[in-house]
Amino acid sequence: MSPEEQDVEQEAIARDRDLAWELYEAQPDHPKIPEIVASVLARSPQSTGQIILLARHYQEVGRVDEARDLLHDLMGRRDRQYANAARELRDLEHSAENFDEAVRLARIVLEEEPGESWSDLFDLGRALTFAESPSVGWPVVDAAVAQAAAASPERYADAVGLQATHLLESLAPPDVIVPVIEEAVRLNPTEPMLSITLTFAYLYTYRPIEAEDLILRVLREDPTDQSAQFGYTMAHAMAQPLREGLATIEELRDSGLGEYAWLIMYETRYDCDAVSALAALDEVMPDDVRRSLRPPLSTEQASEGSGESQILSWHDGQEPGSGALWGAEHPFRLLSDAEITATEAARLADPTTAWVWGDDGPTYMSVVATDDDGNYLLVVAGGRLVLRNTEDHPFAPSLANWLWDLAVNFGAPDPRPSSRLT
């Protein structure tokens, strides 16, 4: 081949390389990508960056094992793409929740290119959080953010935003998250998700007036944002009584509204709320459980918004004595609307003797289940689920958490971030 022909061939290869990346950026699952990559590699075997592109494409179309094999093979070549292949494989294993392997690969990247990128150190910390513990991973993330701050203000803003997200997904308490999100919002006040998260963190820490002021700024930019609308509803419900002198901060704390708002925000963001759990149960519960459930109530019949209404709209309770079918340690079954109504009526008719409440007994938000032996599951302040007989016993962090436990027990994949922490 003449020099001129070689130049033409190299230009054609470069065009095809660019085309493959452009297709991926526009449509990552485009079916022509493997064909173009194969053509480039046949003419230019040294263009191994195309293997990374193909691995990304395979992940997009669900061929994760093939993507993993490609990246392992590429690392085995030890060419100039070695560190990049390790990065790709690190991210793949993190997404697959193979956190120990993600840690190993993250360390390879840092050994190959020490100090190259704050994000590589950040990804090591992120993996360590789940492979070992937050107390191990969070300080590494802190160091990565400091490294980003030393590099440039723009990188610092990105790093703090990622740190806020990581703290949230690794179950940091809101009082730990607040200063990080405040800094993230200061650096990037136009990012609505950061401001919405900070709103709920303010509610959790009982700063409702600040929460209301902040969420109103988000709603001015986008009045249709449903998360912001819910945030405003909760913030206003807590701030207004304070402004009018109708409640004190101590009374708000006793109500558990701040903890409840944070719980709803968290479960909605990670698709691990009660509605999602019920949908998962539909997919996995055995036939004998399904047969024990009554038909659902209509939306009009089920009262709006409470935990019990979400269940009643799914199924109007469960046949007496069928709680053991869930296979859980305690044989609770779901209560029907009629049973809940009767229980409420009995309590109101004789609060000193009826059921387990006693005179002016502990308050609750919803009654959801019984074991038909004098024990009940109730949602109480803060959204916690308790077992109540003559007193309260902690049962689950929330109604959704219990429902997810049931679904996971039957084989449903677990979406809860808490399931990734060792």
Steps between C-alpha positions, in 0.01 A plus 500: 500500500638837398548780755206682345278193532615454861400860574157444348459180703603672824252781436224245440587319825499830692158587356360164602647532851335839535174366355489217752543742792245743355247219465564393858456852634176544305360148555712271722306188398522566123532162324758628249762568768642143518522484121696825475729405790576163340584674174736746670678228698541282189683784324668650806554245786684764702181710529415328828301797627225356280489197731404731787228647282369152417504403869291807584256409223470144632417635845228717351334200333532274806796289382694572818699175509625560146597855592690370802685243283598766246643725771689217669654407163592863438668528840692182416659673199668754731493762226436875528133431581584298813399767753191598300391135479546470877285811550224358283514166676503673841180685412339187358573303818375785719172507305479122538557547877822297490657753733809304605599466135421866439741590783775281349459661158481852646837441666648376172392824332658710773823299483517544124416869498560641850359848546359500150138569597314580822213292362713182513560556871131580545403172335732309731331662800157428357582131458662476845183637659306199379778240504611579855310778677412870479761572767763367256359644178385847603848631598631394158213687336587804716859480373379484141287811550799682649708393199232638267493829692874536447460435127231754406173657624305323226631159603431580864134574424465169316671310781285648777183419304616140459594484868150609600349228282739238639421590860130470423530158334724371781247595770680790661270668753361835385699698755817363333365570153379857569839682493604314184177577314505861621844533344382324182201735469724802562728387218219397265175673600333415167500122562146427626566149634762632741263770625214251538721262698616784722136597559422156638820498705391832653162346580668201665710731715191714575590815311163528318509875430835467322362195319194691381706795374735268311233285335305806389806603296492162325127530430543844349730342242277195439152505656430149361779319690313240708784444749516874559122517539508229768793676667303824510191326642704352784703817562191722507316257732788527747592867455153655515414388857839635613436838339152523653614388844279192486784253552853488633803328353477247784141417402603459137781266604250293700281469190783339300403698189860583411611138513190399302571754225862378472382138485256568217761697304759227543271209408358682199843599366630143513178335378469307825170644625195297598336523157817363335516219757140402430573493126800277569283266708261468206788358299634247752246393763392134491150398395391407853581852620321648200189294573495621863473866391167672446420711192617862517291795608445776249706817541182677610434244776856501639583813698761717333870496579545271800697178504183300551336664196791393279450140609119511477524631144721199427300237692226553758674295766560130540302203629523443877767252607697530176793709626737200513478475120742793471773277641617773736610454859174648635171395330343840436222528245367814336182652646196582290333840493203362695731358768690826533172691530370261764824521696490880493136500609573267794788719614288814486203334674702392803856632494571375854440133420478449125785323327847602624482877510411587854380844605661766280734231362783557250400660174544344156463581132372172352398149606611248240524141628427251778617152596146413622649451847467849645802658329480772234734681264458876499669792329590754769678836521785534254357225276642220717322164506443360849354183645244601759338288769500667839799710393698582186789287371715613201418282201630669183633845402187555291198328347679491165802334658287217639322450167836489322620239749202285399563552129874428528422185699308377194788581264445862393817704436564741788522867390566641847840669543511348848524156337838598351660591832687223679 
